[in-house]
Amino acid sequence: MKIITIIGARPQFIKAAVVSRAIQENNLISKNTKIEEKIINTNQHYDANMSDVFFKEMHIPQPHYNLHLGGGMQGAMTGRMLENIECILIDEKPDYVLIYGDTNSTLAGALAAVKLHIPVVHIEAGLRSFNMNMPEEVNRILSDRISTLLLCPTDTAVKNLKDESIISGVYNVGDVMYDAVKFYGNVAKPTELVKQLAMEPYFLATVHRAENTDDIDRLRNIMRALEMIGETQRVILPLHPRTRKIMEMNKIILNKVSVIEPVGYFDILFLLKNATVVLTDSGGMQKETYFFEKPCITLRDETEWVELVQCGANILVGADYNKILDAVRKNKVSENVFKEQLYGDGNSGQKIIEILQQRQK
């Protein structure tokens, strides 16, 4: 079996590491189908701190193709990716194309594959925020419509697909990011800088979503709230390069917040594990926060991880200054909330390989 994996952004590196490890384990023990995987990195996140460090830390197989197609307008970026990926797929002739999540790389990979009649496997299928203003929502819906196998992380995701009359090829395999946290959480060794930062209590914050960074009023409100929190609580903010650039252009200055450069996955795991509260607009970090049993304040108006809001682990505050501060004051979460297995048992990677093996028989 030959698989082409398409990735391009931080969360996809983490998810792909889980499946790549499962592929390697399969090839060591399987007496049946061996799996050849080749990775295409679109370099949608092209900053070294946002990309290269993940391959080094997590021992992800080095990509066979690095396309360096990050930056630019949404449509132009996706178009360039589609053109380049199509050429590679014609040469490689894979049995499956694996895509992850909801980025432009996801959609470009799905479109390139389906036009060449190559089955698409969408890992993390079925997520919905029901906000079509989000480019990620558009990417999810279109990718799901043209995928052959839809591998969902939750029961909610399966239901979302059923509501859209998609039932064929749908499986709930659990969340591969839970696999990653279970595995790497035990072996992660943070840098000395991060260990020093974590020696005293702190809140962890991240802000990078276009809905927040491209709306200056929203960005100002969020940063103003972080500044206010910083008056009484230490706030650590690993600042996304794009967010930093927009803040500099609009003269948004932070004095009470500990702003640091983007950090690697092991450092993020360590910061999450030791944080008191997490404030984020990241989809993946909402779940990682749950895995580490920490309260999460989500800086978005809606989330695709609705089960976290329903169980009380996650509070949606958007970019409302007062709501953010109010949520910080009410950051206590019952320990019972974290006992549910909302995202599977941590063996999603193996389940994915088993489904692919069955399809080949």
LINHUHU-V272351 format. One record per pair of residues at least 24 apart in sequence whose C-alpha atoms are under 10 Angstrom apart, sorted by the first residue. I is the first residue (numbers start at 0). J is the second residue. Records with the same first field share a line. If there is no record, write none. Layout:
BEGIN
I = J, J
END
This chain:
BEGIN
0 = 32, 33, 34, 35, 36, 93, 94, 95, 355, 356, 359
1 = 33, 34, 35, 36, 37, 91, 92, 93, 94, 95, 96
2 = 34, 35, 36, 37, 38, 91, 92, 93, 94, 95, 96, 97, 120
3 = 35, 36, 37, 38, 39, 63, 87, 88, 91, 92, 93, 94, 95, 96, 97, 98, 108, 112, 119
4 = 36, 37, 38, 39, 40, 62, 93, 95, 96, 97, 98, 99, 108, 120
5 = 37, 38, 39, 40, 41, 62, 64, 84, 96, 97, 98, 99, 104, 105, 106, 107, 108, 109
6 = 38, 39, 40, 41, 42, 43, 44, 62, 65, 97, 98, 99, 100, 102, 103, 104, 105, 108
7 = 39, 40, 41, 42, 43, 44, 45, 50, 65, 66, 67, 68, 69, 99, 102, 103, 104, 105
8 = 40, 41, 42, 43, 44, 45, 49, 50, 69, 99, 100, 101, 102, 103, 104, 105
9 = 42, 43, 44, 48, 49, 50, 51, 52, 53, 54, 263, 264, 283
10 = 49, 50, 53, 99, 100, 101, 102, 176, 264, 281, 282, 283, 284
11 = 40, 98, 99, 100, 101, 102, 104, 105, 122, 176, 283
12 = 40, 49, 50, 51, 53, 54, 57, 59, 99, 264
13 = 53, 54, 57, 59, 175, 176, 178, 179, 180, 183, 264, 283
14 = 99, 100, 122, 123, 174, 175, 176, 177, 178, 179, 348
15 = 59, 60, 97, 98, 99, 122, 175, 176, 179, 348
16 = 53, 54, 57, 58, 59, 60, 175, 176, 178, 179, 348
17 = 57, 59, 175, 176, 177, 178, 179, 180, 182, 183, 346, 347, 348, 349
18 = 59, 97, 122, 175, 178, 179, 347, 348, 349, 350, 351, 352
19 = 58, 59, 60, 348, 352
20 = 57, 58, 59, 60, 348, 349
21 = 346, 347, 348, 349, 350, 351, 352, 353
22 = 348, 349, 351, 352
24 = 349, 352
25 = 349, 352, 353, 356
31 = 356, 360
32 = 355, 356, 357, 359, 360
33 = 356
34 = 352, 355, 356
35 = 93, 94
36 = 60, 62, 63, 93, 95, 96, 97
37 = 61, 62, 63, 64, 91, 93, 96
38 = 62, 63, 64, 65, 96, 97
39 = 63, 64, 65, 66, 84, 87, 104, 108
40 = 64, 65, 66, 67, 68, 84, 104
41 = 65, 66, 67, 68, 69, 76, 77, 79, 80, 83, 84, 103, 104, 105, 107, 108
42 = 66, 67, 68, 69, 70, 80, 104
43 = 67, 68, 69, 70, 71, 76, 77, 80, 102, 103, 104
44 = 68, 69, 70, 240
45 = 69, 70
46 = 239, 240, 241, 261
47 = 261, 263
48 = 239, 240, 260, 261, 262, 263, 264
49 = 239, 240, 260, 261, 262, 263, 264
50 = 263
51 = 263
52 = 262, 263, 264, 265
53 = 262, 263, 264, 265
54 = 263, 264
55 = 263
56 = 183, 187, 188, 263, 264, 265
57 = 179, 183, 187, 263, 264, 265
68 = 104
69 = 103, 104
70 = 241
73 = 103, 134
74 = 103
76 = 103, 104, 107
77 = 102, 103, 104, 105, 106, 107, 108, 110
78 = 103, 104, 106, 107
79 = 107
80 = 104, 105, 106, 107, 108, 111
81 = 105, 106, 107, 108, 109, 110, 111, 112
82 = 107, 108, 110, 111
83 = 107, 108, 111
84 = 108, 109, 110, 111, 112
85 = 110, 111, 112, 113, 114, 115
86 = 111
87 = 111
88 = 112, 115, 117
89 = 115
92 = 117
93 = 117, 118
94 = 118, 119, 359
95 = 119, 120, 147, 148, 355
96 = 120, 121, 146, 147
97 = 121, 122, 146, 148
98 = 122, 123, 124, 142, 146
99 = 123, 124, 139, 142, 150
100 = 124, 125, 126, 135, 138, 139, 142, 282, 283
101 = 126, 134, 135, 136, 137, 138, 139, 140, 141, 142, 143
102 = 134, 135, 136, 137, 138, 139, 142
103 = 134, 135, 137, 138, 139
104 = 138
105 = 135, 138, 139, 141, 142
106 = 135, 137, 138, 139, 140, 141, 142, 143, 145
107 = 138, 142
108 = 142
109 = 138, 141, 142, 143, 144, 145, 146
110 = 141, 142, 145, 146
112 = 145, 146
113 = 142, 145, 146, 147
114 = 145
117 = 146, 147
118 = 145, 146, 147, 148
119 = 143, 145, 146, 147, 148, 149
120 = 145, 146, 147, 148, 149, 150, 168, 351, 355
121 = 145, 146, 147, 148, 149, 150, 151, 169
122 = 146, 148, 149, 150, 151, 152, 170, 172, 173, 174, 175, 351
123 = 149, 150, 151, 152, 153, 156, 171, 172, 173, 174, 175, 176
124 = 148, 149, 150, 151, 152, 153, 156, 157, 159, 160, 169, 170, 171
125 = 149, 150, 151, 152, 153, 154, 155, 156, 157, 158, 159, 160, 161, 163, 165, 169, 171, 303
126 = 151, 152, 153, 155, 156, 157, 158, 159, 160, 302, 303, 304, 305
127 = 155, 156, 159, 160, 301, 302, 303, 304, 305
128 = 300, 301, 302, 303, 304, 305
129 = 301, 302, 303
130 = 300, 301, 302, 303
132 = 210
133 = 208, 209, 210
134 = 209, 210
135 = 208, 209
136 = 303
148 = 354, 355, 358
150 = 174, 347, 350, 351, 354
151 = 175, 342, 347
152 = 176, 177, 341, 342, 343, 347
153 = 304, 306, 340, 341, 342, 343
154 = 306, 341, 342, 343
155 = 303, 304, 305, 306, 341
156 = 303, 304, 305
168 = 354
170 = 350, 351, 354
171 = 342, 343, 347, 350, 351
172 = 342, 343, 344, 345, 346, 347, 348, 349, 350, 351, 354
173 = 340, 341, 342, 343, 344, 345, 346, 347, 348, 350, 351
174 = 286, 341, 342, 343, 344, 345, 346, 347, 348
175 = 342, 343, 344, 345, 346, 347, 348, 349, 350, 351
176 = 283, 284, 286, 287, 290, 342, 345, 347, 348
177 = 286, 287, 289, 290, 342, 343, 344, 345, 346, 347, 348
178 = 342, 343, 344, 345, 346, 347, 348, 349
179 = 287, 345, 346, 347, 348
180 = 264, 265, 268, 286, 287, 290, 291, 345
181 = 290, 291, 344, 345, 346
182 = 345
183 = 264, 265, 268
184 = 264, 265, 268, 269, 272, 291
185 = 268
186 = 265
187 = 264, 265, 266, 267, 268, 269
188 = 264, 265, 266, 268, 269
189 = 262, 263, 264, 265, 266, 267, 268, 269, 270
190 = 262, 263, 265, 266, 269
191 = 266
192 = 259, 266
193 = 259, 262, 265, 266, 267, 269, 270
194 = 266, 269, 270, 273
196 = 233, 235, 257, 270
197 = 235, 269, 270, 271, 272, 273, 274
198 = 273
199 = 233, 273, 274
200 = 232, 233, 234, 273, 274, 275, 276
201 = 229, 232, 233, 234, 235, 257, 270, 273, 274, 275, 276, 277
202 = 228, 229, 232, 233, 234, 235, 236, 256, 270, 271, 273, 274, 275, 276, 277, 278, 327
203 = 233, 234, 235, 236, 237, 257, 267, 270, 271, 273, 274, 275, 276, 277, 278, 279, 295
204 = 234, 235, 236, 237, 238, 256, 257, 258, 271, 274, 276, 277, 278, 279, 280, 281, 295, 296, 297, 298
205 = 235, 236, 237, 238, 239, 242, 261, 277, 278, 279, 280, 281, 284, 297, 298
206 = 236, 237, 238, 239, 241, 242, 243, 278, 279, 280, 281, 297, 298
207 = 238, 239, 240, 241, 242, 243, 279, 280, 281
208 = 239, 241, 242, 279, 280, 281, 282, 298, 299
209 = 241, 242, 280
210 = 280, 298, 299, 300, 317, 318
211 = 242, 280, 298, 299, 317, 318
212 = 241, 242, 243, 244, 245, 246
213 = 241, 242, 245
214 = 245
215 = 245, 246, 249, 251
216 = 318, 319
217 = 298, 299, 317, 318, 319, 320
218 = 242, 245, 246, 249, 251, 318
219 = 246, 249, 250, 251, 252, 318, 320
220 = 317, 318, 319, 320, 321, 323
221 = 278, 298, 317, 318, 319, 320, 321, 323, 324
222 = 246, 251, 252, 253, 256, 318, 320
223 = 251, 252, 253, 255, 320
224 = 318, 319, 320, 321, 322, 323, 324
225 = 253, 255, 256, 278, 320, 323, 324
226 = 252, 253, 254, 255, 256, 257
227 = 255, 256, 320, 324
228 = 255, 256, 323, 324, 327, 328
229 = 253, 254, 255, 256, 257
230 = 254, 255, 256
231 = 255
232 = 256, 275
233 = 257
234 = 258, 274, 276, 277, 278
235 = 259, 270, 274, 277
236 = 260, 261, 278, 279
237 = 261, 262, 267
238 = 262
275 = 330
276 = 327, 330, 331
277 = 313, 327, 330
278 = 313, 314, 316, 323, 326, 327
280 = 315, 317, 318
285 = 312, 313
286 = 312, 313, 341, 342
288 = 312, 313
289 = 313, 336, 337, 341
290 = 337, 338, 340, 341, 342
291 = 337
292 = 332, 333, 334, 335, 336, 337, 338
293 = 330, 331, 332, 334, 337
294 = 326, 327, 329, 330, 331, 332, 333
295 = 326, 327, 330, 331, 332
296 = 322, 323, 324, 326, 327, 330
297 = 323, 326
298 = 322, 323
306 = 341, 342
307 = 336, 337, 341
310 = 335, 336, 337, 339, 341
311 = 336, 337
312 = 336, 337
END
